[in-house]
Amino acid sequence: MTTPKVAMLTAGGLAPCLSAAVGGLIGRYTDLAPEIEIIGYRSGYYGLLKGEALPVTPQVRAEAATLLRHGGSPLGNSRVKLTNVKDCVKRGLVREGEDPLKVAADQLARDGVTILHTIGGDDTNTTAADLAAYLDGNGYHLTVVGLPKTIDNDVVPIRQSLGAWTAAEQGALFFENIVNEQSANPKMLLVHEVMGRNCGWLTAATARAYRERLARKRFLPAFNLAPAHHDIDAVYVPEVPIDLDREAERLRGRLAAKDCVTLFISEGAGLDAIVAEIESRGEVLGRDPFGHVKIDTVNVGKWFADRFGPRLGVEKALVQKSGHFARSAAPNADDLRLIQSMVDLAVECALKGVSGVIGHDEEQEGRLQAIAFPRIRGGKAFDPATPWFTDLLDAIGQPRG
């Protein structure tokens, strides 16, 4: 029987789980099958196409636990879609006339890889499925086992994606300092833009984590240091339409009462309408290889600040984005436990030749298992009727819809 050879890659945006997942996989294989050779492709599918890989040496195996305490990815990330031939050619990853799937498949065959672990979101893992299907159709069997990485927590049908809990905690920590800017100017509008293109889970969870931290702090209202000055006044997510006029009227009352207004806004809140407005002016917005509008070119937080500022009569508006701060963190204790449980099952499935994406399957009573690739997709919506979220809205006096 041929000894398996394992390859790993991380892809897409960063999340507080990539380094730890890589370290966890190395550690688990070392425990169960130390004879198996492991490599890691640099910068995701970019490195696979270029044939650039890092070997997992005995020293790396011995010190793999170090990776559990770091953010980012030791392998590097990129956004490459193997079925987007035009983009791959433009970036010099393949030559004109070459099929990126074939180039990637040939590289895996040359490297003798029989197991591929992909650590990424729905785009990363569905690309892996395309690759496995191509290989299988050409007589080369590859076991592909993915781990679900996205701080948006929006992968169907996975209950909790890796890194999302940490990102919410870190976003709350970020704003715990930023909120003090409310004391820098009278009639202040603070906008905290949180990552989340199609799903408001991270914005809602960040707001919840922030208010939990706020509840543990001591204040001095007798000297103008009151909890209300630090509290949130609105949380806007993509799943709930926003009535700007109604909200402006409500927020004017908040401004009058405490001389500042604080908004937590998902970067995808009202995005379709904002993009349509921008493109109606003839402006061309950049798109990534997967066809998504590059959200950093839209500036959703600024859009809301520009519209609420004049309506509220604020003297100054400040927009701050916690995304890169939050997504680059090392995983917290909750995520480390989740990572370890998924890594253990990922290695078990890989050694048995079972492909899929590891996750707690919401369509199978939350069972942790390898979920077939065709069932994986992005864009899972956050349910705004979730009790902890409706409780949060009630606490800050925001209408539910």
N, C-alpha and C positions, 0 to 999 in steps of 0.2 A: 504494500500500500504506500502510495506517495505521501511524503510528509507535507502537510499544508504550508503555505506561505501567506502571511497576512500583510495587507497594506491598509493604511489609514489615511484619511484626509479630512480637513475641516474646511467649510465653505460658507459663503454668504456673509452677513454682518456678524460682528462679534456678539458674544453673550458670556455671562459669568459661569461657564461650564466647559468651555472648549479645552483649556489646558488640563483641567481635572479629569475630563472624560478620556483624553489621550493617556494621561498618567494611569488612570484606572484600568484602561484596556491593557496597557503594557504590564501592569502589576498582576492582573488576573491571568493573562497568558503565561507569565513567568511562574505563577503558582501552579497552574494546571498542566501546562505543556511547555516547559522551558526550552525544549529543543526546536520549537517553531520559530522560524526567522520572521522578523517584523521590520517593515519599512514604513516611512511616512512621506507621502507626496507633498512637496512644498506648494503652498498657496492653492490648495484645493485642486480643481480640475485643470487649472492653469499649469501646475507642476506635472500633472499626469500627462498632459499633451506635450509638454516640453521634456519629459523624461527626467525630471529633477526630483530626487528622493533623498531622504535622510535615513541612514541605517539606525536601528535600535541596537546599540552596542551593549556589552555586558555592564559597562558603567552606567548607561542610561537605565537599564533594567534595575540595577541596584539602587538608583536614586530616583526612580519614577515617582515616588510619593511626594517629592518636592513639587511636582507639577500640580498637585492638588491645592496648593496654597497660592496659585498665581491666576491672574486674569489673562485676557488675550489668548493667543494660540501659539505654541512653540513651532507649529508647522506653517503658520501663515494662512491667510484666507484670500479669496477672490470671488468675483461673481462671473462665472462662465457657464453658459448653457451649451451643451454639446450639440444640440439640434439647431442652434442658431449659427449656421455655417457662415453667413455674411459677417457676423461680429467676430467669430474666431479668425477668419481670414484678415479682417481689418486690424486685429490686434497682433497679428503675426504668429498666432498659435498653430495654424496650419497653412499650407500653401493653397493657392487657387486650384480648385478641382478636387481637393482632398475632402473626405468626409470625416469630421471630427470624431464621430463615434468609432469609425474604423481606426483612426490614429490612436485613440485612447485604448481601444481593445487590443490593438497590436502591441502597445506598450505594456499593458498588463500581461499579455502572453509572453513577451520577451523577458519580463521580470519574474515570470513564473508564479504570479499571484493567483491564489485560489480562493482567498477570502478578502473581501473589501469592506472596511468599516467607514461609513460616511457619517460625519457629525455635522448636521446642518438642519435647515428648515425644510419646508415642503418642496421648494425648488431644488435644493441639493439632493433630497432623497428621491424625488421623481426623476431627476436626471440620472441618478444611480440605477433606477429601474429601467430607464431607456437603454443604458449601457449593458446591464445584465441581459436584457431581452435580445439586444444585438449580438452579444457573445453567444448566447444559447442558440440563436438562429444560425450561427456559423460554427457550431460544433465545439464550443469552448464553454465549459460550465464554470460559472463564478457564483459563489455564495456572497450575497450582499446583505449586510445587516446594518441598518441605520440607527442613529440616535437622534432624537428630536430636539433640536436647538432653536429656540426663538424666544426673545424676551416678550414678544407680543402674546404668547400663549394662545396661538390661533390655528393650531394644526388639528384638522379633523382626522380621526375621531379620538385624539389623545387628550386625556384629562388635564395633564400638567406637563408642559414642556420644560426642558432643562434651562436653568438660568433665570427664569421669570421671577421667582420669589426674590432672588437676590437683587435683580434690577429694580423691583418695587422698593425694597428696603433702601437701596442706594439712592434712588430718586428722592425718597423722603429725607435722607441725610443731606443730600445736595440742597434741597429747598430749606432745610432748617437754618442754613446760613443765609441764603438769598432773601428769606422773608424779612430779615432785619433791614433791608433796603427801604421798607415802608417808613422807617424813621428818618430817611435822608431827605424827604421832601414832603410838603403838605399836599393833600389831594393826590395820592399816589395810586397808580394802577400797576399791579404786578401780574405778569402772565408767565406761568410755568408751562412750557410746551413739553409734552412727554411723548416718547416714541409710541407708535401704534397706527399703522396705515389704515387697516380695515377693522381693527378690533380695539375696543376701549378697555380691555381687561387691565392692561398695565397702568393706564391713567387712573382708573378706579382703585386698583390695588395700591398704587403709590399714594393716592389721597388718603386711603384708609391707614396705611402705615405711618404717614405723616401725622395724622390726627391722633393716632395711638401714642406716638412720641410726644406730641404736644400735651397730651393729658398727663404725662408724667413730669412735666416741668413746673417749677414754681414761678409765680409772677408777683408783681407789686403794683396792683391797680391804683393805690393811693398816690403813686408817683408816675402815672401815665404809662405803666407797663402792664397792660391787660391782655389776657388770653385772646380776646377778640381781635386785637391788632395782628396777631399771628395766625389767625384761623383762615380757613378757605371759605370763599363766598360762592363759588360755582365750580362744578366739574362737568366738562363737556366731552362727550364721547361720540364716535361715528354713528352709533346705533340709535341715537336720540336726536330728532330734529331740534334746531335752536331757533326760537323766536327772538330775534335781536331786539325788537322794540319792547316786548314784554320784559325781557331780561334787563334791558337798559333801565327801565322804570324801577324794577326791583333793586338793582345794584346802586341806583342813585340814593336809595334809602340807606343802603349799607355804607356808602361813602359818607353820607351826612352823619351817620352814627359814630363812625370810627376813623374817618379821615383817610381811609385806604380801602382798596378792593383787591382781592387775590383770586385769580382764576387758574384752575388746572385744566389744560386743554390737550386733548389727544391730537397728534400731528395729522390725523386723518379726519378730524371733526369738520364736517362741512366741505370736505376736500373736493368732491365732484363739482360742487357749485363754484368753488374758488378757482379750480382749474379751468372750468368753462368760462368764467369771467376773464381770466388772464389770457386765454387763447382767443377770446372774442376780440381782444385788442390787437391781435396779430402777433402776439409774442409766442415763441416756440420754446416749449419746456423740454429739457433733456429726458431721455428714457434709458433705463438700464437694459442689459441683454435679455431680460425676461419680459420687456415691454412695459414695466412699471414706470410711471412718472417719477423722476428723481425728486424725492420729497423735499430735499434741502433747497431746491430751487423755488419752492412754493412759499415757504415761510408762513405757515398757517397761523402761528402765534402772533406774528406782526399784523397779519390781515385782521384778526380779531381786535388787536390793540388799536389799530387805525380806525376801526368802526365803533368800538366802545368808548375810546378816549374822548372824542368830541361829544358823544351823547351824554357821558357822565360829567363832563366838564372838569376832567382831571388836569393837573398842572404838568404831570410827567407820567409817562408809561415806560415800563421796563419789561422786556421779554427775555427770558432765560430758558435755555434748553438743557435738560439733564441727561439726554440720551447717551452721549458718548462717555460721560462720567459713569453712568449706571451700567452700561453694557460692557465696560472694560474691567469691572471689578472681579476680584476672586470670589468664588462661590461661598455663600454662608452655610451654616450647619444644616439647614433644611435641604438646600440644593445638594450638598455633598452626600447626604443620605439617599436622595433620589438618584443622583448620578451613580452611586455605587450599586444600588439595586438594579438599575438598567444595564450597567456595564456587565454585571455578573450574568444576567440573562443573555445579553448580546453575545458574550463569549460562548456560553452554553449552546445557543442556537447555531452560531457559526461552526462550532466543532461538529454539530449534528447535520450541517448542510441545510439549515432552515433559514431562508431569506425573509426579510421584512423589516419594518421599523418598530423598534421596541417602545412600548408605551402602555399606560393604563387605558384600556379600550372602553370608551364611554358607551359603545354600542354592545358591549359584552359584559355588562355589570361591573365595569371598572377593572377587569382582569388584566394583570400585567402579562403581556405576550408580544410575540412578533406579529405585527399587523401587516397583512399583504399590501404591497406597494400600490395596487390599483385603488385601494381604499383611502390612501393618504392624499389630502389636499389642503391647501391653505385657505385663509379667509374665514375661519370660524368666528362667528360673531360673539361678542360678550352679551349676556342676557341682562339687560338693565333692570329686570324684575328680581334679580338676585337679592335675597333679604339683606345681606350686609351692605349692599350698595343703596338700596332704598332707605335703610336706616341712616346711612351717611347723608343722603340728600335731605331727609327730614331734619337731621341735626343742624344742617347749615341753612335750612329754610329755602331750599331750591325745589320748585315744582318738579314732579317726576316725569313730565312729558308734555 
